């Protein structure tokens, strides 16, 4: 399961890098006036795009680690490693697509003007951060928050899907075991029946032999 967690970290971290490169293009001030301060311990003198990539990875790798670990917990006890890895990869894909869908929806419903009634909820952060393009800043904020929510929803959905697959596998194995047991019982019954018939035949021959039946 450790390997599954590490693989999940790489997948989620890569998603975060691409995600933040896109959102940096949409509203760079969300990073320069907010995220860069959150990740103050990183090298602020490096190119902005590289710093954004580091932030994207650090903000998401841990999500993938937990997701991969949980998926490994669901799949590994019931499938071999290769099959469990394929199912977990599909689960990670579901998670990523759900996060992406949430992000796109957030982009579409985010405020488009400063007159939007939702903008005052961001006013304090916008003022403290000394933001110039408030609409772009808020739009990127919407996208980031929705991405985390979508990732959580995708993880829950993936785990339910994997558990359903596991339940189907258990039912299939149980049915196969029952069929095997039924065949074994039938075979045993047939052997017992043949044994009884054989013994009855031998007994009949012995009786006829004693009474001169001519068999």
Short mmCIF file of the C-alpha atoms (twelve columns), coordinates in Angstrom:
data_MODEL
# 
_entry.id   MODEL 
# 
loop_
_atom_site.group_PDB 
_atom_site.id 
_atom_site.type_symbol 
_atom_site.label_atom_id 
_atom_site.label_alt_id 
_atom_site.label_comp_id 
_atom_site.label_asym_id 
_atom_site.label_seq_id 
_atom_site.Cartn_x 
_atom_site.Cartn_y 
_atom_site.Cartn_z 
_atom_site.pdbx_PDB_model_num 
ATOM 1   C CA . UNK A 1   0.000   0.000   0.000   1 
ATOM 2   C CA . UNK A 2   2.997   2.279   0.473   1 
ATOM 3   C CA . UNK A 3   3.703   2.023   -3.251  1 
ATOM 4   C CA . UNK A 4   0.085   2.883   -4.022  1 
ATOM 5   C CA . UNK A 5   0.356   5.947   -1.796  1 
ATOM 6   C CA . UNK A 6   3.574   7.059   -3.495  1 
ATOM 7   C CA . UNK A 7   2.036   6.592   -6.940  1 
ATOM 8   C CA . UNK A 8   -0.986  8.611   -5.829  1 
ATOM 9   C CA . UNK A 9   1.327   11.370  -4.634  1 
ATOM 10  C CA . UNK A 10  2.996   11.592  -8.033  1 
ATOM 11  C CA . UNK A 11  -0.338  11.656  -9.874  1 
ATOM 12  C CA . UNK A 12  -1.913  14.263  -7.596  1 
ATOM 13  C CA . UNK A 13  1.252   16.360  -7.509  1 
ATOM 14  C CA . UNK A 14  1.450   16.374  -11.305 1 
ATOM 15  C CA . UNK A 15  -2.205  17.370  -11.487 1 
ATOM 16  C CA . UNK A 16  -1.502  20.217  -9.060  1 
ATOM 17  C CA . UNK A 17  1.413   21.477  -11.157 1 
ATOM 18  C CA . UNK A 18  -0.681  21.614  -14.340 1 
ATOM 19  C CA . UNK A 19  -3.687  23.019  -12.463 1 
ATOM 20  C CA . UNK A 20  -1.721  25.899  -10.965 1 
ATOM 21  C CA . UNK A 21  0.019   26.740  -14.228 1 
ATOM 22  C CA . UNK A 22  -3.410  27.233  -15.788 1 
ATOM 23  C CA . UNK A 23  -4.830  29.241  -12.898 1 
ATOM 24  C CA . UNK A 24  -1.681  31.398  -12.785 1 
ATOM 25  C CA . UNK A 25  -2.479  32.393  -16.369 1 
ATOM 26  C CA . UNK A 26  -6.057  33.237  -15.377 1 
ATOM 27  C CA . UNK A 27  -5.222  35.320  -12.309 1 
ATOM 28  C CA . UNK A 28  -1.546  35.643  -11.433 1 
ATOM 29  C CA . UNK A 29  -2.232  37.893  -8.437  1 
ATOM 30  C CA . UNK A 30  -3.813  34.985  -6.574  1 
ATOM 31  C CA . UNK A 31  -0.295  33.606  -6.443  1 
ATOM 32  C CA . UNK A 32  1.883   36.695  -6.249  1 
ATOM 33  C CA . UNK A 33  -0.242  38.374  -3.562  1 
ATOM 34  C CA . UNK A 34  -1.535  35.329  -1.703  1 
ATOM 35  C CA . UNK A 35  -0.039  31.898  -2.433  1 
ATOM 36  C CA . UNK A 36  3.547   33.108  -2.524  1 
ATOM 37  C CA . UNK A 37  3.072   34.402  1.019   1 
ATOM 38  C CA . UNK A 38  1.545   31.115  2.154   1 
ATOM 39  C CA . UNK A 39  4.585   29.249  0.839   1 
ATOM 40  C CA . UNK A 40  7.072   31.850  2.061   1 
ATOM 41  C CA . UNK A 41  9.673   29.183  2.807   1 
ATOM 42  C CA . UNK A 42  10.182  28.438  -0.894  1 
ATOM 43  C CA . UNK A 43  12.804  30.272  -2.930  1 
ATOM 44  C CA . UNK A 44  11.011  33.468  -3.893  1 
ATOM 45  C CA . UNK A 45  13.854  34.500  -6.200  1 
ATOM 46  C CA . UNK A 46  13.282  31.728  -8.725  1 
ATOM 47  C CA . UNK A 47  11.160  32.199  -11.883 1 
ATOM 48  C CA . UNK A 48  7.485   32.634  -11.031 1 
ATOM 49  C CA . UNK A 49  6.333   29.704  -13.162 1 
ATOM 50  C CA . UNK A 50  8.740   27.376  -11.382 1 
ATOM 51  C CA . UNK A 51  7.584   28.636  -7.994  1 
ATOM 52  C CA . UNK A 52  3.966   28.122  -9.046  1 
ATOM 53  C CA . UNK A 53  4.798   24.543  -10.074 1 
ATOM 54  C CA . UNK A 54  6.341   23.848  -6.662  1 
ATOM 55  C CA . UNK A 55  3.297   25.287  -4.919  1 
ATOM 56  C CA . UNK A 56  0.964   23.195  -7.071  1 
ATOM 57  C CA . UNK A 57  2.842   20.023  -6.196  1 
ATOM 58  C CA . UNK A 58  3.133   20.755  -2.475  1 
ATOM 59  C CA . UNK A 59  -0.564  21.633  -2.235  1 
ATOM 60  C CA . UNK A 60  -1.773  18.366  -3.753  1 
ATOM 61  C CA . UNK A 61  0.743   15.515  -3.293  1 
ATOM 62  C CA . UNK A 62  -0.586  14.638  0.161   1 
ATOM 63  C CA . UNK A 63  -4.133  14.297  -1.202  1 
ATOM 64  C CA . UNK A 64  -2.918  11.718  -3.692  1 
ATOM 65  C CA . UNK A 65  -0.946  9.893   -1.014  1 
ATOM 66  C CA . UNK A 66  -4.034  9.349   1.138   1 
ATOM 67  C CA . UNK A 67  -6.168  8.526   -1.906  1 
ATOM 68  C CA . UNK A 68  -3.696  5.930   -3.165  1 
ATOM 69  C CA . UNK A 69  -3.355  4.402   0.290   1 
ATOM 70  C CA . UNK A 70  -7.121  4.101   0.766   1 
ATOM 71  C CA . UNK A 71  -7.578  2.615   -2.703  1 
ATOM 72  C CA . UNK A 72  -4.833  0.118   -1.954  1 
ATOM 73  C CA . UNK A 73  -6.604  -0.846  1.255   1 
ATOM 74  C CA . UNK A 74  -9.777  -1.577  -0.708  1 
ATOM 75  C CA . UNK A 75  -8.220  -3.450  -3.642  1 
ATOM 76  C CA . UNK A 76  -5.104  -5.290  -2.501  1 
ATOM 77  C CA . UNK A 77  -6.695  -7.820  -0.121  1 
ATOM 78  C CA . UNK A 78  -8.973  -9.096  -2.891  1 
ATOM 79  C CA . UNK A 79  -7.030  -8.779  -6.179  1 
ATOM 80  C CA . UNK A 80  -3.462  -9.426  -7.204  1 
ATOM 81  C CA . UNK A 81  -1.115  -6.433  -7.372  1 
ATOM 82  C CA . UNK A 82  -1.412  -5.782  -11.112 1 
ATOM 83  C CA . UNK A 83  -5.223  -5.904  -11.113 1 
ATOM 84  C CA . UNK A 84  -5.403  -3.824  -7.938  1 
ATOM 85  C CA . UNK A 85  -3.077  -1.260  -9.529  1 
ATOM 86  C CA . UNK A 86  -5.303  -1.003  -12.615 1 
ATOM 87  C CA . UNK A 87  -8.428  -0.524  -10.522 1 
ATOM 88  C CA . UNK A 88  -6.701  2.063   -8.326  1 
ATOM 89  C CA . UNK A 89  -5.498  3.914   -11.439 1 
ATOM 90  C CA . UNK A 90  -9.081  4.033   -12.665 1 
ATOM 91  C CA . UNK A 91  -10.115 5.337   -9.242  1 
ATOM 92  C CA . UNK A 92  -7.468  8.080   -9.457  1 
ATOM 93  C CA . UNK A 93  -8.748  8.974   -12.937 1 
ATOM 94  C CA . UNK A 94  -12.286 9.306   -11.570 1 
ATOM 95  C CA . UNK A 95  -10.972 11.518  -8.795  1 
ATOM 96  C CA . UNK A 96  -9.012  13.748  -11.199 1 
ATOM 97  C CA . UNK A 97  -11.902 14.085  -13.648 1 
ATOM 98  C CA . UNK A 98  -14.279 14.985  -10.829 1 
ATOM 99  C CA . UNK A 99  -11.887 17.648  -9.540  1 
ATOM 100 C CA . UNK A 100 -11.479 19.006  -13.067 1 
ATOM 101 C CA . UNK A 101 -15.256 19.108  -13.576 1 
ATOM 102 C CA . UNK A 102 -15.722 21.025  -10.338 1 
ATOM 103 C CA . UNK A 103 -12.976 23.463  -11.368 1 
ATOM 104 C CA . UNK A 104 -14.567 24.130  -14.771 1 
ATOM 105 C CA . UNK A 105 -17.972 24.695  -13.175 1 
ATOM 106 C CA . UNK A 106 -16.397 27.072  -10.632 1 
ATOM 107 C CA . UNK A 107 -14.749 29.007  -13.455 1 
ATOM 108 C CA . UNK A 108 -18.102 29.353  -15.195 1 
ATOM 109 C CA . UNK A 109 -20.076 30.492  -12.120 1 
ATOM 110 C CA . UNK A 110 -17.407 32.742  -10.576 1 
ATOM 111 C CA . UNK A 111 -18.082 36.503  -10.410 1 
ATOM 112 C CA . UNK A 112 -17.461 38.327  -13.683 1 
ATOM 113 C CA . UNK A 113 -17.635 41.910  -12.452 1 
ATOM 114 C CA . UNK A 114 -16.843 43.857  -9.300  1 
ATOM 115 C CA . UNK A 115 -20.563 44.587  -8.948  1 
ATOM 116 C CA . UNK A 116 -21.352 40.921  -8.383  1 
ATOM 117 C CA . UNK A 117 -23.101 40.533  -4.976  1 
ATOM 118 C CA . UNK A 118 -20.623 37.805  -4.005  1 
ATOM 119 C CA . UNK A 119 -17.599 40.074  -4.243  1 
ATOM 120 C CA . UNK A 120 -17.965 41.665  -0.758  1 
ATOM 121 C CA . UNK A 121 -17.243 38.273  0.825   1 
ATOM 122 C CA . UNK A 122 -13.736 38.571  -0.625  1 
ATOM 123 C CA . UNK A 123 -13.258 42.265  0.142   1 
ATOM 124 C CA . UNK A 124 -11.049 41.859  3.212   1 
ATOM 125 C CA . UNK A 125 -8.679  39.456  1.490   1 
ATOM 126 C CA . UNK A 126 -8.593  41.632  -1.618  1 
ATOM 127 C CA . UNK A 127 -7.792  44.733  0.465   1 
ATOM 128 C CA . UNK A 128 -5.098  43.073  2.563   1 
ATOM 129 C CA . UNK A 129 -3.502  41.540  -0.515  1 
ATOM 130 C CA . UNK A 130 -3.621  44.857  -2.415  1 
ATOM 131 C CA . UNK A 131 -5.107  43.162  -5.477  1 
ATOM 132 C CA . UNK A 132 -5.595  45.103  -8.701  1 
ATOM 133 C CA . UNK A 133 -7.618  42.619  -10.770 1 
ATOM 134 C CA . UNK A 134 -10.155 41.572  -8.159  1 
ATOM 135 C CA . UNK A 135 -12.343 39.568  -10.509 1 
ATOM 136 C CA . UNK A 136 -9.463  37.383  -11.736 1 
ATOM 137 C CA . UNK A 137 -8.270  36.862  -8.149  1 
ATOM 138 C CA . UNK A 138 -11.708 35.728  -6.992  1 
ATOM 139 C CA . UNK A 139 -12.208 33.527  -10.050 1 
ATOM 140 C CA . UNK A 140 -8.987  31.656  -9.330  1 
ATOM 141 C CA . UNK A 141 -10.034 31.377  -5.681  1 
ATOM 142 C CA . UNK A 142 -13.282 29.783  -6.801  1 
ATOM 143 C CA . UNK A 143 -11.390 27.336  -8.995  1 
ATOM 144 C CA . UNK A 144 -8.969  26.312  -6.243  1 
ATOM 145 C CA . UNK A 145 -11.668 25.814  -3.629  1 
ATOM 146 C CA . UNK A 146 -13.811 23.844  -6.068  1 
ATOM 147 C CA . UNK A 147 -10.853 21.675  -7.057  1 
ATOM 148 C CA . UNK A 148 -10.312 20.590  -3.462  1 
ATOM 149 C CA . UNK A 149 -14.028 19.918  -3.060  1 
ATOM 150 C CA . UNK A 150 -14.093 18.001  -6.341  1 
ATOM 151 C CA . UNK A 151 -11.068 15.980  -5.284  1 
ATOM 152 C CA . UNK A 152 -12.825 14.979  -2.071  1 
ATOM 153 C CA . UNK A 153 -16.036 14.113  -3.926  1 
ATOM 154 C CA . UNK A 154 -14.042 12.154  -6.487  1 
ATOM 155 C CA . UNK A 155 -12.216 10.234  -3.771  1 
ATOM 156 C CA . UNK A 156 -15.477 9.295   -2.071  1 
ATOM 157 C CA . UNK A 157 -16.994 8.273   -5.403  1 
ATOM 158 C CA . UNK A 158 -13.929 6.221   -6.329  1 
ATOM 159 C CA . UNK A 159 -13.947 4.386   -3.011  1 
ATOM 160 C CA . UNK A 160 -17.644 3.575   -3.350  1 
ATOM 161 C CA . UNK A 161 -17.028 2.301   -6.882  1 
ATOM 162 C CA . UNK A 162 -14.097 0.162   -5.747  1 
ATOM 163 C CA . UNK A 163 -16.097 -1.209  -2.834  1 
ATOM 164 C CA . UNK A 164 -18.894 -2.116  -5.259  1 
ATOM 165 C CA . UNK A 165 -16.399 -3.930  -7.463  1 
ATOM 166 C CA . UNK A 166 -15.057 -5.712  -4.389  1 
ATOM 167 C CA . UNK A 167 -18.594 -6.694  -3.344  1 
ATOM 168 C CA . UNK A 168 -19.258 -8.085  -6.830  1 
ATOM 169 C CA . UNK A 169 -16.018 -10.053 -6.642  1 
ATOM 170 C CA . UNK A 170 -16.979 -11.501 -3.256  1 
ATOM 171 C CA . UNK A 171 -20.389 -12.511 -4.599  1 
ATOM 172 C CA . UNK A 172 -18.755 -14.134 -7.635  1 
ATOM 173 C CA . UNK A 173 -16.243 -16.023 -5.508  1 
ATOM 174 C CA . UNK A 174 -18.988 -17.120 -3.118  1 
ATOM 175 C CA . UNK A 175 -21.113 -18.380 -6.018  1 
ATOM 176 C CA . UNK A 176 -18.131 -20.243 -7.454  1 
ATOM 177 C CA . UNK A 177 -17.388 -21.790 -4.065  1 
ATOM 178 C CA . UNK A 178 -21.020 -22.862 -3.697  1 
ATOM 179 C CA . UNK A 179 -20.999 -24.419 -7.164  1 
ATOM 180 C CA . UNK A 180 -17.795 -26.260 -6.310  1 
ATOM 181 C CA . UNK A 181 -19.288 -27.499 -3.040  1 
ATOM 182 C CA . UNK A 182 -22.458 -28.604 -4.816  1 
ATOM 183 C CA . UNK A 183 -20.380 -30.509 -7.369  1 
ATOM 184 C CA . UNK A 184 -18.382 -32.133 -4.585  1 
ATOM 185 C CA . UNK A 185 -21.573 -33.109 -2.749  1 
ATOM 186 C CA . UNK A 186 -23.058 -34.530 -5.945  1 
ATOM 187 C CA . UNK A 187 -19.863 -36.462 -6.629  1 
ATOM 188 C CA . UNK A 188 -19.833 -37.793 -3.070  1 
ATOM 189 C CA . UNK A 189 -23.516 -38.757 -3.297  1 
ATOM 190 C CA . UNK A 190 -22.859 -40.554 -6.591  1 
ATOM 191 C CA . UNK A 191 -19.970 -42.467 -5.045  1 
ATOM 192 C CA . UNK A 192 -22.105 -43.440 -2.056  1 
ATOM 193 C CA . UNK A 193 -24.932 -44.522 -4.348  1 
ATOM 194 C CA . UNK A 194 -22.558 -46.593 -6.489  1 
ATOM 195 C CA . UNK A 195 -21.093 -48.151 -3.360  1 
ATOM 196 C CA . UNK A 196 -24.556 -49.055 -2.061  1 
ATOM 197 C CA . UNK A 197 -25.560 -50.513 -5.424  1 
ATOM 198 C CA . UNK A 198 -22.335 -52.504 -5.628  1 
ATOM 199 C CA . UNK A 199 -22.774 -53.868 -2.120  1 
ATOM 200 C CA . UNK A 200 -26.396 -54.757 -2.861  1 
ATOM 201 C CA . UNK A 201 -25.321 -56.568 -6.005  1 
ATOM 202 C CA . UNK A 202 -22.631 -58.511 -4.161  1 
ATOM 203 C CA . UNK A 203 -25.097 -59.392 -1.422  1 
ATOM 204 C CA . UNK A 204 -27.644 -60.595 -3.989  1 
ATOM 205 C CA . UNK A 205 -25.026 -62.761 -5.722  1 
ATOM 206 C CA . UNK A 206 -24.028 -64.310 -2.395  1 
ATOM 207 C CA . UNK A 207 -27.643 -65.177 -1.558  1 
ATOM 208 C CA . UNK A 208 -28.254 -66.657 -4.976  1 
ATOM 209 C CA . UNK A 209 -25.091 -68.654 -4.689  1 
ATOM 210 C CA . UNK A 210 -26.216 -70.219 -1.440  1 
ATOM 211 C CA . UNK A 211 -29.689 -71.026 -2.799  1 
ATOM 212 C CA . UNK A 212 -28.618 -72.179 -6.228  1 
ATOM 213 C CA . UNK A 213 -30.063 -69.298 -8.208  1 
ATOM 214 C CA . UNK A 214 -27.732 -70.036 -11.058 1 
ATOM 215 C CA . UNK A 215 -26.336 -66.527 -11.275 1 
# 
